[in-house]
Amino acid sequence: MKTRISIPILFLLLAAGAQAQDDRITFALEEGKSGAVWDLVLSQDGMKVFSCGRDSTVKAWNMANGECLWTVRAPAATLNTSLALSPDNTTLAVGDMNGHLTFWDTRNGTLRRDVAAHGSYITNVSFTPDGRHVVTAGRNDSIVVWDASSGGALRRIAAQSLWVNDIAISRDGGRLASAGQNGAVKLWNLQSGALIGVLGTHSRFARAVCFTADDALVLSGGRDGLVKVWDLKRQAKLQEFQVAIGFPHHLALDKSGKTLAVSMMNGLVEFWDWQKSSRIKKLSDSYGAMAAVFDAKKGERLFSAHTDGAVKIWNAKDGTLLASLAGFSDGQWLAFTPDGYYDCSLYGDRYVQWRKGAELYPLERYESLYKKPSTVEDALAGTYAPGARVANIVDPPAVEILSPRRGQLFAFGSEKLEIVVEVAASDKKKIESVALRLNGRDISAENLVEAVTVSRSETALRRRLRIAVLPGVNVIEAMAFNAARVRSKVATAVVKVETQEQTQPNLFVLSVGVDQYAPGYPDLIFASVDASKLAEKFAAQEGKEYTRVYSKVLLNKEATKQSILAAFAGFPPMKPSDVLVLFFGGHGVRARNAAGTTEYFFVTPGSTPKTVAKQGLSWDDFAKPLGQARAGRVIMLLDACHSGAVSTGASNEKVASALSNKVGIVLASSSGNEYSFEDRAWGHGAFSKGLLDGLSGGADFTKDNIIDWSELRLFVSTQVKELTRGGQNPMIPRLEEFSNFNFARVK
């Protein structure tokens, strides 16, 4: 009988036990954004985990920090049922419910091959120990051996088991064990495909098999709730034991070979001393485990895949939960500890809410309290002891923009383009502050023309703020923060500004490119060329779109932390009508600062992994002067995550999201943790080539000799995707908050 799982809404519990109580705080994930995790596999060093499941995706996770490195989607909508990693860690083989076998590059998620392998559901995919062959099993009652290089079928085995539910390959690569729907546990010669013998049966279907470390025994689990141990020499049963609840769905041995993890999709993960038929422990938060595997190198961690959509990481010694990972179908992700601290992708916390009884509280409102990447890192490393689970949720405050009205039109003559914004906030707790954002950029105190507190009480605050606006459409956002540092929902007013004044802006350009990093980090090829050529392209806009262009270029050894900050501070005074463009090409990393908090850094020349926190340019530090810049539009072109060789890489997307509130528009060269590619055939990085070609006229889709921002963004995005065959996808955080404007002229 086919097992069916229905999960209308996904709940990742933050309290003990599998049943949610009305007064208990849980994480509720938005329906339809994720799905059951069906299988997972670890890299040999335990630093990467690959998972697959019901949402048609395959995901790669970085176990140093919990980030999802990449998410790829199967060529056709499907349930990905099983995956295996080649011994050299370069290739991922994935089977699905439609019988397809796909091969993926583990570095960047590129699809290498798609093979119609079985006529129906593939239940297991395994590499042989030498990596030369891939073996698949399916519900068409067959086992197939494939050439891992070509993807060609070498031999097919008729299993005569109704379905083949699971297979395992001996460590010497000579034999294969299978678990059948008819209950049979069989042993095969992998080279010839001949049946060696039937080891025995389960009274109901056999679901899982594995070899012991010495290849002398096979363990099997079945629908009868039993785990059986088979002697291969005698082809006879040695012993058996009964699990507590449900039935074994997956079996895995630890590094010592003495402890067996039994995963049950309809129960908990149990640890057994299988030689003594003695249960060691149950993992309390492990309900619905499809599979669990031990860290082969260290052995202190266990990784499990769950029907609730989570990958969970455990301390294998004491059975405590260290952290959970939730990946969403669109590539967003969330990593969190049992006590609620988390890190996430750009929009990962938008899909999650705190749930207490019938009340839901959006997680993103509590970012200042619970978003702590360094805590997630420590949890994954086993150096963080979780505190008490979240027991109380503070209600967020409310905020309202009293004026201007949404859609209001402001008409100006020759006077300054300034409007008054009035905001009212209220809460049960004291309102600490009200913040404004204009066109996606925080308005700092230095950039407020005037600020007046109209009224304040213990529970309310009303402010009147005068701000400079730009011609055209302006997006005004207001947020309130209460005494508990909880944020309100964002209130928005979109207004239009018309003016008779035709003031031509000035352009300020700071272009930084570093490609000489050795020996601290791998050298790049074109970062310095990209920075200098882009600066030249912008300089040519003087007398065209801009009255003056002020340009500063820092390349390689010139691009120290101090010189970058000094160059920025040395620009002439900027006006609200001016445009500031920043380009950074080089490596980006994440590292701990002196306080032990995770920060993102642009790697400057001479930096090493040990010194980058002192020598590198902290984006947090750079955000402060950026936030004070008086230019009306600030655009950062970020190409600072080039190489997969930098294992502590900070994705462009993470940096872009962290900077966007201070900067405004951040066009990042890639999405998620994608790499930024360079190629000698282009003479540039893909992102910079797109920018240069676009500014040279390629982005002038309307053929009016004016390149507006929307045209350039579309051109760069399209060209980079084409150049990299979809491997690199430029992105802009909060794209919806930016109106269009003229950016450059072709002639």
N, C-alpha and C positions, 0 to 999 in steps of 0.2 A: 504494500500500500504506500502510495506516495505521501511523504510528509508535507504538510502545508503549514505555513506560518503567516499569521496576520498581525501586522503592527500598524494600527491606524495613526498613532502618535507616538513618538519616540521619547522615552523618559530615561535620562541618565541619573540614577539615584545618588544623592550625596549623603544618605543616611543608611544605616545597616539594614540588611534584609532585602527581600525582593518585592514585597508588597508596600505600596505607598500609603502613608497615613495622612489624614486630612491636615494634621497640625505639623507636618514635617516639610522641610524645605527641599525641593528637588530642582534639577535642571530640566526644563521642558524645551525640546527642540522643535522647530517649526516643521509641520507636517509636509512631507514630500521633498525635503531638502537632503535627506540621507536615507540609508537603508541598512539592512542587516549585513554585518561583515561575515563573510563565509569562510575565508581562509587567510592565513598570514604566514610569512617566512622571514627569517632573520639573515642578515649578512654574517659572514664568518666572524667578523670582529664585534658583532652585536651593536653596531652604531647605526644601522639602517634597518627598518622594518618595512616590508611590502605587504599590502593588504588588498583584498578584492571583495566584491559582494554584489548585493541586489541592485544597486543603482547604476550598473553597467561600467563602473570605473575601476581602475587600478591606481593605488596611491603608494607613494614612497615617503617614509617618515624619517626624520633625523632624530636619533635618540639622544643626542647631546642637548637638544633644546625643545623637542616636541613639535617642531615645525614640519608641515607637509611640504616635501621638496618638490613634488609634482603630482598632478592628477591627470590621468589620461582616460579616455573613453573608448570602449570597444567599438569596432567598426560598425556594428549594428546593435540596437538596444537588446540587452540580455542580462541574465544573472551570471556573473563570473563566479565559478564554483570552486576552482582550485588553482593554485599557482606553485611554481618551483623556481629556485634560484640556482643558476649554474655554479659549479664549484669555484670558478674564478670571479664570481660576483658581477659579471658583465651583462648577463642575459637573464631575463625573466620569461618563463613559459607559463601561459595562462590558458586554462580550459573553461568553457562556458556551457550553459544549458542547451545551446543550439548545436553543440558538437564541434565548435570551432576551437582550434589551437592557435594562439597568437604568440609571437616572440617580440620582446620589447628590450630596448637598450636601457639598462638601469641608470645610466648617467643622466639622461634627460627625458626618458619616457618616449623615445622615438619608436614607432612601430616598424619592425623589421620584416615580419612575415605573418600572413594569415592563411591557415591551412584548414580545409574542411576535413576534420580528422575522424569524427564519429557521426553516425546518423542521428544521434540524440545526445542527451545530457552526459557531459564528461564529469566523472566523479573524482578522479585523481590525476595529477600530473607530477612526475618525478624525474629528476636527472639521475643518470648513472654516476657513480662516484668519480669516474674519469672525465665526466662532462661531455663525452662524445655522443651520447644518446639521450633521448627523452622518451619516457614510457608513459602512456596514457591508458586509462580505463574508463569504461562507460556503461550506460544503461542499455546499450545494444549488445551486451554480453560479450564484449571483446576487450582484449588488451593489445595495444599496438606499440611497437618499438620504432622510433623515428631517428633519423640522422639529425643531430642538433645543428649542424652547419647548413645543410641544404633544406631541411624540413621534409625530406622524402621518407616515405614509409619503408622500413626494412623487413618487418615481419608482423603478421597479425595472428593472435592467439584466440581461438574460440574457447571461452572460459567455461561454458556450460554451467552457469551459476544463476540464470535468469537475468540478474544485473550483477556487475562487478562494482561493489560499493567502495572498496578501498584497495590499495596495493602498497607494498613496501619492498624496497630493494635492499639486499644484504650489503654490508659494508665492503665485501670483497667484489661486489658487482656480479656475482655468478648466479644468484638465485633471486626469485621474486615470490612473495607471499600475496595471496589475494583473499578478500572477504566477500562472499557472495550473498545475494538476496535469498537464495535457498538455504542459507545457514552454513554453507560449506566454507571451510578454511583450507586453501590449497597451496601447494608449493610447486614452483615451476623452475625449469632451467632457462635462464634469461637469454643465453646465447642461442639455444636451439629452439626454444619455445615449447619443449616437451614437458609434459606433466610428470613431476617427480612423485607426487602422491597427495592424497587427501588426508590432511592432519586430523580432521574431525569436524564436528558441526556444533552450531548453536541451535537451540530448539526453535528460535525465531531468527530473523535474518542476521547475518554477521555484518557489522558496520565498520570496524576498525582493526588494523593490524600494524604491528611494528616488530622489528628484529631487536634482540638484545645486542649489547656491544660486541660480544664475541661471536655473533652469528650462529650460536648453538641453539637458541630458542626463539620462538615466535610467540608474541602475546596477541590475543584477539579479544574484541569486545562485541557484544551482540545485543539484539533487541530484548533478549531474555534478562538483561541487567547483569550479566555475568562477564567477568574478565577471565579468560582461560590462558594457561601457559602450556605450550606444546614443545616437546623434545623432538628436534628435527632428525636426530640420528635414529631414534626408535619410532618416529612418526606416531607419537602417543601423547596423551594429555598427562602433564605432571600434577597440576593443581588448578583450582579455580576459586574465585571469590565474588561476592555479590556487592554491587554499589548500593548506596543508600537510597537514592531517588532517581528515577528515570533510567536511561541506558547509555552506555558509552558511545560517544560520537567520534571521538578522536583520542589516540593514545600517544604519549611522548615520554621518553626517559630523560633524566637529567644527566649531567656530565659524568657523574660517578656510575651511572647505570643502575643505581639501587632504588631511586625514587621514581615512581610512575605517576604522571599527571593524567587523570581521566577526565575528559571534558564531556559534559552532557548538555545538549541544547535544551533539554527539558528539565534541567537541574543545575547543580553547582559543579565547579571543578573540585575534584578530590585528589589528595596526595596519598599514595599507597607505598608501603614497603612491600613490593610484590612478591619478594622471596619468602616473606613470612605471612603473606595474605593479611597484612595488618594495615588498617587505615591510619594515616598519620594526622591528617587534618582536612577540613573543608575550607574553601575560600568563600567567605561570607557574602561578598558582593559580586559573585561570579555567575549569577544565574544566566542561562541561555548561552553557554559557551560552545561555539562551533568547533573551535580548535584551540590548543594551547601548546606553546613550544618553549623550551628552556633556552637561555642564553648559552650557546655551546662553548664560548670562550671562558666566561667567568663563572657561570652557573648560579650566580646570586639572584638572577632575575627570571621571571616567567612572563611570557607575553600571551594574551588570550584574545580571541575574536568572538564578538557577541552579536546575538540577534537584535539587540537594542541599538546597534550601530556604532558601538564603541570598540576600540582596541585598548585593552587595559594592561598595565605593567605592574607586576607584583614583586615584592621581596620574597624570593622562593624559600628563604630560610624560616621566616616567621609567618608567612602568608598574609602580610599586610599589603594593602593597595597603595602603590606609590603615585600613580597618575593615570589619567584616561585621555584618549585621543578620539575626537569625533571629526570625521571628514564629510564634507557635503558634496553633492553631485556637481556643483558648479566650481569646485576647486577650493572653496573657502574651508577653513578648518578651525578647530578649537582644541587646546590642550589644557587640562585642569587637574588640580590636586583634590583629594577627598574633602578638604576643608574649604574649597571654593575658589582658590586663587587660580588665575588662568593667564594664558597668552593666546593670541588668535591672529588670523589673517586680517586683511583690511576690513571685511564685513562679517567675519566669523561670529562676533558677539551680537550681530543683528538678528541672527537666527535662533537665539537662545534667550529664554526668560527664566527668572526665578519663579517657582510655582509653590504657593502655599494655599492649600484648600482649593477654592475656585478662583483665587486671585493670581494674576500673572504680572511680573515686574520685569521689564526689558533689561537684560544684563548690561547693555552698553551704558545705561544710566549710572551704573555703579563702577565704571572703569577706574576711577581714581582710588577706589577702595580695594578692588580685587584683581586688577590686571597687573600681574607681577611676573614678567618673564624669568627673572632670576630665581624666583621660588620654584617655578616649573622645572628649570634646569637642575636645581638642587634636588628636587623630588626624583627626577629621573636618574640622577647619580646616586640616590640612596642616602644623601646627606641631610635631607630635610625631614623632620618629624612632624606630620600634620597635627594641627591643633584641633580644637573642638569643631565639629561640623556646624555649618551655618544654622542658627536656631531662630534668628530674627531678621526680618527685612524692613528697612526704613522706607517709608513712603517717599517717593520723589516729590520735589516741589513743582509748582505750576508757574508758567510765565506767559504773558500776553503782550503783544505789540499794540499799544493803544493808537499810535500814529507813527508813520503814515499808514494809510489804508492800502490793502493789497490792490495792485493795479493803478495806483494813483499816478497822475502825470504831473511832473514839475517842469515848468517852462522858465528859462533864464535868459536874461539879456547879456550884459557884459559883466554882471556881478559874479562872485565866486560861486562855484557849484557846491553848495552846502545845504543840508537839510537837517531838521530836528527829528530825532527818534525818541519816543516816550514809551517806556517799558514798565510793566507792573508785575511783580512776582509775589507769591504767597506760599506758605507752608506751615505745617504744625510746628516745625522747628524754626529757628532763626534763619533768615535768608542772609547768607554771607556775602554773596556778590551776584551781579548781573553782568554778563559778557555779551558783546556784539561781534558779529562777523559780517564783513562786507565782501560780496563776491568770493566767498570761500575762504577769506583771510581774516584772522582775528584782528580786531582793532585794538592796538595797544594804547596805553594811557598817553604815550607821546603823540599818537595820531588822532586823539580826540581834540576837536577844536574847542569844545566846551563840555563840561559835565556837571550836572546839578542833581543833588538828591532832593526830590520833591517831598517825600515823606518816608518815614521808617517807623516800624513798630516791632514787637517781638516776633510777629509772624508774617510781616509784609514789608516790601521795599518797592518804592517807585522812583525811577530815574529818568532824567531828561538829558539827552546826549546830542550834541551837534557834531555831524560827521561830514567829511568831504566825499562827494560822489562823482561818478564818471558819466560822460555822455552815453546815452543808450539805456539798456536794461541793467538795473542793479538789483542784486539779491541781498536782502538784509535778513540776518538771522539773530535771534536772541536766545540766550540760555541763562538759567538761574541755578545757583548752587546753594544747598542748605548747609547747616552747621555740621552735618555728618558727611559732607563732601559728595552728596548724591546730586546728580544733575537732572534738570527738568527735561521734558520733551522740547525739541527745538521749535520755536515759533518763527514763522517766515513771512516776510512781506516782499513782494516783487514790485518794483516801481520803475517808471520810465522817466528819463531826464532828457529834456531838449534844451539846446542852447544856441544862441546866435553867434557866440564867440568861436572863432576858428583857430584855436591855439595849436600849433604843431608841437608834439612832445619831443623830448630828448630821449635817447636810448643809452642806457648804461649796461655794459657787458663785462662780466668777470668770467673768464674761460680758463679752466684748470684741467690739465691732462698729465697723467703720470703713467708711464709704461716701463720705467726702469726700477725694478723692485728687488732683484736678486741681491743677497741670498735669502732675505727675510720672507719674501713671497714670490710667486712665479712672475716673470716678466710678461708684459703684454706687447702688442705689436704696434697698434695705431692710436693709442689714447692721446699721445702728445700731438700727432698729426691732426687728429680730429679736432682737438681743442684750438689749434692755431688756424686751421682752415675755416672753422665756424666763426672765429673772431674776425677773420678777414671778410667773410660773407656778410656779417652784421655791420662791419665798418663801412661797407659799400652802400649802406642804407642812409648815410649822412647826405642831406639835401634831397632825399626822396621821401620816405615816410617820416623821417625824423630830422629835426633842425640840426642837432649835434649828436654824435655818437662818441661816448667816452668808453674806451676799451682797455682792459687790463688782462694780460695773458701770463699765466704761470705754468711752466713746463718742467717736469721731472724734478731736478734738485732745487729749482726755484720754489716749488710748491710745498713749502713747509707749513705747518700749522700757523706759525706766527706771520708768515708772509701772506697767507690767504686772508687772515683776519685784518692785517694791516692794509692790504690792497682794497678790501671792501670798505674799511673805515676811511680810506683816502679819497673816495669819490667826492666830487663837488656836491653841494646840497641838491637834493631831489625834490620835485614838486608832485602833487597828486596827479597831474596830467602826464607824468613821465612813466617810462617802462624800464624795468630792470630785468635783464636776462642773465642767468647763471648756468654755466655748463660745467659738469664734473665728469671726467672720464678716468677710470682707474679701478682699483679694488675697493670693495666695501666689506667690512667685517663687523661682527658683534663681539663685544668683550666686556669684562667687568671693570668698572671704574674703581677708584680708591675706596669708595663707600661700599663696594660689593654689589652694586646694582648694575644690571645689564644695560649697556648703551650701544649705539651704532656709530661706527667711525668710518671716515674716509681715510684710507691708508696713505700716508705720506711717505716719501722716499726715506730709506734707512730704517723704517719701522720693522719690528719683528713681532711675532705673536706675543712675546713677553713685554714689549715696550709700546705696543700700539695704543694702549689706553692713555699713555702720557704723550707720545709723539704724534699720534693720529689726530685728525680733526673730528672732534665729537660733534655730531649733528645737533645734539641738544645745545651745545655751546654756540654753534653757528646760528641756531634758530633765534637766539636772543637779539643780535643785531639785525637779523632779517625782519623780525617782528617790528622793529622800530623804524625800518626804512620807510620813507615818506612817498616813495613811488606808488602811483595808483595801481599799477599792475606789476606783479612780480612773477616771473616765469622761470622755473628751474627745469633744466634739461639734464636728467640724471642717468648716467651710464656707468654706474659704479658697482657693478657686480658681474665682472667678466668671466671669471674662471671657476670651474668646478674643482680645481686643485686647491682652492682656498676652502678648507672644510668648515671654517667658522664664518663663512660668507653671510653677509646681511643682505637679504633680498632687496632689490630695488623697490618692490612693492611695500615692504615693511618701512623702509626709510621714507618713501614717498608719503605714506599715510601718516608717519610721525611728523613730517615737516609741513604737510599741506596746509594745516591751519595757520601756521606762521607765514608761509610763503604765498599761498594762493594756489596758482597752477603749478603742479609738478607733473611733467611728462616723463615718465620712467621708461627706460628702454625695454623693460620686460615685465611680465606679470608673475606673481607668485615667486617661486624660487628658480625660474628659468634663467639660463645663462645668457649673457650678451655676447653674441658671436662676432668674431673678426675673421677676415679672409683676405689673403694677399691679392686675390683676383678682383676684389672690390677696391683695395687700397685704403680701406677704412673699416671701422666697425659697422655692422649693419644699421644700427640706429643713426650714427652720424652720417652715413651715406644717404639715408632717407631724408634727414634734415637738409643736407647740402643740395641734394637733387630737388627737393621740394622748394627750397628758397631760390633755386636757380630758375624756377618757372614750372617745374613739374606739378606743383600744387595749385597752379592757377587754372582750376577747372573751368571757371567762367570766362576765361580769356579776356579779362578786363585789366590786366597788368597789376592787379592788386591781389595779394595773398592774404586772406583773412585767417584767423586762428583755426576755424573749423576746417578749412581746406587743408592747411598744413597738417593738422592732427590726423585727418583722414588719409592723406597721402603717405605720411610716415608710417602709420599703422599698417596700411595695405602693403607698402613696399617691403617693410621689414618681415612681415609674414611670408611674402613671396620669396625673398632672398633666403630665408632660413627654413623654408618648407614647413611653416607652421611651428617651428621650434622656439620662436621668440615673438612675443606679442606685447607691444608697447601699451601702457595703460596710464590713466589719469584718475587718482582718487577723487570721488565726489564730483564726477564730470558734470552732473546735472546742475551744479551751483554756478557754472560759469557761462556768461553770455558771450556772444561772438563779437569780434572787433578786428579792424584792419591791423595786420602785423608787419607786412613788408610789401615793397613794390618791386616788380620785375624790371621796370625801366624808369 
